[in-house]
Amino acid sequence: MVIKGKPEEAKMLNSRPVADASECKWIGLEKLTYLDPNGNKREWDSAVRKTRSADGVDGVGILAILKNPGQPDEILLQKQFRPPVEGVCIEMPAGLIDANESIEVAALRELKEETGYIGKIVGKSPVIFNDPGFTNTNLSLVTVEIDCTLSENQNPQPQLEDNEFIECFKVPLKHFAEEMIKLDQKGYKLDARVQNVAQGIRLAQQYGL
């Protein structure tokens, strides 16, 4: 097994403007022109995905729930260094959809590659947009249950690429929101999808939904 460094060991070196957007493989820049509700012509700067699948969905986020008989459910999360925010992010397993791949197939593939686990899909969200004022990138949030009693889930082995440095960890679902606060206080960056789910659970607990 190849020994990899921890996400916290990565560091930024520098940044520079990109004059030629074709230099970027995954993301492009576009100047958009549109009419506002009053009929006035306006412009907007937008980052765009270059890898969008044929059905118009870029990727999947995976809400992975670990199921152990007699034990509280846990959510599977990840630590990964993200250069744009110059820090280690708390994320859920996620990835882009390959050509001619369905949302469901992509979710189970990414789960296996990034975590080593085999899971069962129990639901998926509509297509959601991560930051529509900045980019057109989107995804479907797929809920997957992982039966930890299965032999294939006893010793999960991720299949990471050479440029991936991902550390998986578990958090009790009941204490999800509290754990995110603690991680924020430690200096980790919280992915919006993760925090939104955590906040939803907190609201459900608070209002007895």
Contacts in CASP RR format, 6 or more apart in sequence:
PFRMAT RR
TARGET T0000
AUTHOR 0000-0000-0000
METHOD contacts of the structure
MODEL  1
MVIKGKPEEAKMLNSRPVADASECKWIGLEKLTYLDPNGNKREWDSAVRK
TRSADGVDGVGILAILKNPGQPDEILLQKQFRPPVEGVCIEMPAGLIDAN
ESIEVAALRELKEETGYIGKIVGKSPVIFNDPGFTNTNLSLVTVEIDCTL
SENQNPQPQLEDNEFIECFKVPLKHFAEEMIKLDQKGYKLDARVQNVAQG
IRLAQQYGL
1 157 0 8 1.000
4 160 0 8 1.000
4 165 0 8 1.000
5 165 0 8 1.000
6 79 0 8 1.000
6 165 0 8 1.000
6 167 0 8 1.000
7 79 0 8 1.000
7 80 0 8 1.000
7 81 0 8 1.000
7 88 0 8 1.000
7 165 0 8 1.000
7 166 0 8 1.000
7 167 0 8 1.000
8 79 0 8 1.000
8 81 0 8 1.000
8 88 0 8 1.000
10 81 0 8 1.000
10 87 0 8 1.000
10 88 0 8 1.000
10 165 0 8 1.000
12 83 0 8 1.000
12 86 0 8 1.000
12 87 0 8 1.000
18 24 0 8 1.000
21 28 0 8 1.000
21 29 0 8 1.000
24 50 0 8 1.000
25 50 0 8 1.000
26 49 0 8 1.000
26 50 0 8 1.000
26 51 0 8 1.000
27 47 0 8 1.000
27 48 0 8 1.000
27 49 0 8 1.000
27 50 0 8 1.000
27 135 0 8 1.000
28 47 0 8 1.000
28 48 0 8 1.000
28 49 0 8 1.000
28 50 0 8 1.000
29 45 0 8 1.000
29 46 0 8 1.000
29 47 0 8 1.000
29 48 0 8 1.000
30 45 0 8 1.000
30 46 0 8 1.000
30 47 0 8 1.000
30 48 0 8 1.000
31 43 0 8 1.000
31 44 0 8 1.000
31 45 0 8 1.000
31 46 0 8 1.000
32 43 0 8 1.000
32 44 0 8 1.000
32 45 0 8 1.000
32 46 0 8 1.000
33 41 0 8 1.000
33 42 0 8 1.000
33 43 0 8 1.000
33 44 0 8 1.000
34 41 0 8 1.000
34 42 0 8 1.000
34 43 0 8 1.000
34 44 0 8 1.000
35 41 0 8 1.000
35 42 0 8 1.000
36 42 0 8 1.000
44 133 0 8 1.000
46 133 0 8 1.000
46 134 0 8 1.000
46 135 0 8 1.000
46 136 0 8 1.000
47 134 0 8 1.000
47 135 0 8 1.000
47 136 0 8 1.000
47 137 0 8 1.000
48 135 0 8 1.000
48 136 0 8 1.000
48 137 0 8 1.000
49 58 0 8 1.000
49 135 0 8 1.000
49 136 0 8 1.000
49 137 0 8 1.000
51 58 0 8 1.000
51 96 0 8 1.000
52 58 0 8 1.000
53 59 0 8 1.000
53 97 0 8 1.000
53 98 0 8 1.000
53 99 0 8 1.000
53 100 0 8 1.000
53 101 0 8 1.000
54 99 0 8 1.000
54 100 0 8 1.000
56 127 0 8 1.000
56 138 0 8 1.000
57 97 0 8 1.000
57 103 0 8 1.000
57 127 0 8 1.000
57 138 0 8 1.000
57 139 0 8 1.000
57 140 0 8 1.000
58 96 0 8 1.000
58 97 0 8 1.000
58 137 0 8 1.000
58 138 0 8 1.000
58 139 0 8 1.000
59 94 0 8 1.000
59 95 0 8 1.000
59 96 0 8 1.000
59 97 0 8 1.000
59 103 0 8 1.000
59 106 0 8 1.000
59 138 0 8 1.000
59 139 0 8 1.000
59 140 0 8 1.000
60 94 0 8 1.000
60 95 0 8 1.000
60 97 0 8 1.000
60 103 0 8 1.000
60 106 0 8 1.000
60 107 0 8 1.000
60 110 0 8 1.000
60 139 0 8 1.000
60 140 0 8 1.000
60 141 0 8 1.000
60 142 0 8 1.000
61 92 0 8 1.000
61 93 0 8 1.000
61 94 0 8 1.000
61 95 0 8 1.000
61 107 0 8 1.000
61 110 0 8 1.000
61 139 0 8 1.000
61 140 0 8 1.000
61 141 0 8 1.000
61 142 0 8 1.000
61 193 0 8 1.000
62 92 0 8 1.000
62 93 0 8 1.000
62 94 0 8 1.000
62 107 0 8 1.000
62 110 0 8 1.000
62 111 0 8 1.000
62 141 0 8 1.000
62 142 0 8 1.000
62 144 0 8 1.000
63 75 0 8 1.000
63 92 0 8 1.000
63 141 0 8 1.000
63 142 0 8 1.000
63 143 0 8 1.000
63 144 0 8 1.000
63 197 0 8 1.000
64 75 0 8 1.000
64 76 0 8 1.000
64 92 0 8 1.000
64 93 0 8 1.000
64 111 0 8 1.000
64 115 0 8 1.000
64 117 0 8 1.000
64 119 0 8 1.000
64 144 0 8 1.000
64 146 0 8 1.000
65 73 0 8 1.000
65 74 0 8 1.000
65 75 0 8 1.000
65 76 0 8 1.000
65 143 0 8 1.000
65 144 0 8 1.000
65 145 0 8 1.000
65 146 0 8 1.000
65 173 0 8 1.000
66 73 0 8 1.000
66 74 0 8 1.000
66 75 0 8 1.000
66 76 0 8 1.000
66 146 0 8 1.000
66 148 0 8 1.000
66 170 0 8 1.000
67 73 0 8 1.000
67 145 0 8 1.000
67 146 0 8 1.000
67 147 0 8 1.000
67 148 0 8 1.000
68 74 0 8 1.000
68 148 0 8 1.000
68 149 0 8 1.000
69 149 0 8 1.000
72 172 0 8 1.000
72 173 0 8 1.000
72 174 0 8 1.000
73 172 0 8 1.000
73 173 0 8 1.000
73 174 0 8 1.000
74 170 0 8 1.000
74 171 0 8 1.000
74 172 0 8 1.000
74 173 0 8 1.000
75 92 0 8 1.000
75 170 0 8 1.000
75 171 0 8 1.000
75 172 0 8 1.000
75 173 0 8 1.000
75 176 0 8 1.000
76 92 0 8 1.000
76 93 0 8 1.000
76 115 0 8 1.000
76 117 0 8 1.000
76 146 0 8 1.000
76 168 0 8 1.000
76 169 0 8 1.000
76 170 0 8 1.000
77 90 0 8 1.000
77 91 0 8 1.000
77 92 0 8 1.000
77 168 0 8 1.000
77 169 0 8 1.000
77 170 0 8 1.000
77 171 0 8 1.000
77 194 0 8 1.000
78 90 0 8 1.000
78 91 0 8 1.000
78 92 0 8 1.000
78 93 0 8 1.000
78 114 0 8 1.000
78 115 0 8 1.000
78 166 0 8 1.000
78 167 0 8 1.000
78 168 0 8 1.000
78 169 0 8 1.000
79 88 0 8 1.000
79 89 0 8 1.000
79 90 0 8 1.000
79 91 0 8 1.000
79 166 0 8 1.000
79 167 0 8 1.000
79 169 0 8 1.000
79 188 0 8 1.000
80 88 0 8 1.000
80 89 0 8 1.000
80 91 0 8 1.000
80 164 0 8 1.000
80 165 0 8 1.000
80 166 0 8 1.000
80 167 0 8 1.000
81 87 0 8 1.000
81 88 0 8 1.000
81 89 0 8 1.000
81 165 0 8 1.000
82 88 0 8 1.000
82 89 0 8 1.000
82 189 0 8 1.000
85 189 0 8 1.000
87 188 0 8 1.000
87 189 0 8 1.000
88 188 0 8 1.000
88 189 0 8 1.000
89 188 0 8 1.000
89 189 0 8 1.000
89 190 0 8 1.000
89 191 0 8 1.000
90 180 0 8 1.000
90 183 0 8 1.000
90 188 0 8 1.000
90 189 0 8 1.000
90 190 0 8 1.000
90 191 0 8 1.000
90 194 0 8 1.000
91 191 0 8 1.000
91 193 0 8 1.000
91 194 0 8 1.000
92 191 0 8 1.000
92 193 0 8 1.000
92 194 0 8 1.000
92 197 0 8 1.000
93 110 0 8 1.000
93 111 0 8 1.000
93 114 0 8 1.000
93 115 0 8 1.000
94 110 0 8 1.000
94 114 0 8 1.000
94 139 0 8 1.000
94 193 0 8 1.000
95 106 0 8 1.000
95 110 0 8 1.000
95 114 0 8 1.000
96 106 0 8 1.000
97 103 0 8 1.000
97 106 0 8 1.000
98 106 0 8 1.000
98 109 0 8 1.000
101 109 0 8 1.000
103 124 0 8 1.000
103 140 0 8 1.000
103 142 0 8 1.000
104 121 0 8 1.000
104 124 0 8 1.000
104 142 0 8 1.000
107 121 0 8 1.000
107 124 0 8 1.000
107 140 0 8 1.000
107 142 0 8 1.000
107 144 0 8 1.000
108 118 0 8 1.000
108 119 0 8 1.000
108 121 0 8 1.000
108 144 0 8 1.000
111 117 0 8 1.000
111 118 0 8 1.000
111 119 0 8 1.000
111 144 0 8 1.000
112 118 0 8 1.000
112 159 0 8 1.000
113 158 0 8 1.000
113 159 0 8 1.000
113 160 0 8 1.000
114 158 0 8 1.000
114 160 0 8 1.000
114 164 0 8 1.000
114 166 0 8 1.000
114 168 0 8 1.000
115 156 0 8 1.000
115 158 0 8 1.000
115 168 0 8 1.000
116 156 0 8 1.000
116 157 0 8 1.000
116 158 0 8 1.000
116 159 0 8 1.000
117 146 0 8 1.000
117 153 0 8 1.000
117 156 0 8 1.000
118 146 0 8 1.000
118 150 0 8 1.000
118 152 0 8 1.000
118 153 0 8 1.000
119 144 0 8 1.000
119 145 0 8 1.000
119 146 0 8 1.000
119 147 0 8 1.000
119 153 0 8 1.000
120 144 0 8 1.000
120 145 0 8 1.000
120 146 0 8 1.000
120 147 0 8 1.000
121 142 0 8 1.000
121 143 0 8 1.000
121 144 0 8 1.000
122 143 0 8 1.000
122 144 0 8 1.000
122 145 0 8 1.000
123 142 0 8 1.000
123 143 0 8 1.000
124 140 0 8 1.000
124 141 0 8 1.000
124 142 0 8 1.000
124 143 0 8 1.000
125 140 0 8 1.000
125 141 0 8 1.000
125 142 0 8 1.000
126 140 0 8 1.000
127 138 0 8 1.000
127 139 0 8 1.000
127 140 0 8 1.000
128 138 0 8 1.000
128 139 0 8 1.000
128 140 0 8 1.000
128 141 0 8 1.000
129 136 0 8 1.000
129 137 0 8 1.000
129 138 0 8 1.000
130 137 0 8 1.000
130 138 0 8 1.000
130 139 0 8 1.000
130 192 0 8 1.000
130 193 0 8 1.000
131 137 0 8 1.000
131 192 0 8 1.000
141 193 0 8 1.000
146 153 0 8 1.000
147 153 0 8 1.000
148 154 0 8 1.000
158 166 0 8 1.000
158 168 0 8 1.000
160 166 0 8 1.000
171 179 0 8 1.000
172 179 0 8 1.000
173 201 0 8 1.000
176 197 0 8 1.000
176 198 0 8 1.000
176 201 0 8 1.000
177 198 0 8 1.000
177 199 0 8 1.000
177 200 0 8 1.000
177 201 0 8 1.000
177 202 0 8 1.000
177 205 0 8 1.000
179 198 0 8 1.000
180 190 0 8 1.000
180 194 0 8 1.000
180 195 0 8 1.000
180 198 0 8 1.000
183 190 0 8 1.000
184 190 0 8 1.000
203 209 0 8 1.000
END
